[in-house]
Amino acid sequence: MAKPHLTALDADIIRSAFLKEVHESKAPESQWREMAMQLIQSYTGQMEVDPDMLDWIIRRL
């Protein structure tokens, strides 16, 4: 089921999953954008990813 719009909760879920994956896989920063994009695409069922959301997910704390 595709999700045309993401809620703040959706974004937090995706970001939490992303941070966990980065930590567990020890992925280099050069791979973060692609990892986040794949998570968003998998969650939404859509190929198009909002670049602002992508930037927010991969930003450093």
C-alpha positions in Angstrom: 0.0 0.0 0.0 1.5 3.3 -1.1 1.5 6.2 1.3 1.2 9.4 -0.7 1.8 11.7 2.3 4.0 11.1 5.3 3.1 12.2 8.8 5.6 13.4 11.4 5.2 9.9 13.0 6.1 8.3 9.7 9.2 10.4 9.4 10.3 9.6 12.9 9.8 5.9 12.3 11.9 6.1 9.1 14.6 8.1 10.8 14.8 5.7 13.8 15.1 2.8 11.4 17.8 4.6 9.4 19.8 5.5 12.5 19.6 1.9 13.8 20.7 0.5 10.4 23.6 2.9 10.2 24.7 2.0 13.7 24.4 -1.7 13.3 26.0 -1.9 9.9 28.6 0.7 10.6 27.9 2.1 7.1 30.2 4.9 5.9 28.6 8.3 5.6 29.0 8.0 1.8 26.3 5.3 1.8 23.8 7.1 4.0 21.8 8.9 1.3 21.2 5.8 -0.7 20.3 3.8 2.5 17.8 6.5 3.5 16.3 6.7 0.0 15.7 2.9 0.0 14.0 3.0 3.4 11.7 5.9 2.3 10.9 4.1 -1.0 10.2 0.9 0.8 8.0 2.6 3.4 6.0 4.7 1.0 5.9 2.3 -2.0 6.9 5.2 -4.2 10.1 5.9 -6.2 10.0 9.6 -5.7 11.6 10.9 -2.5 11.3 14.4 -1.1 14.9 15.8 -1.0 14.1 17.8 2.2 12.9 14.7 4.0 16.0 12.8 2.8 18.3 15.6 4.1 16.4 15.6 7.5 16.8 11.8 7.9 20.5 11.7 7.2 21.5 14.9 9.1 23.9 14.4 12.0 22.7 14.8 15.5 
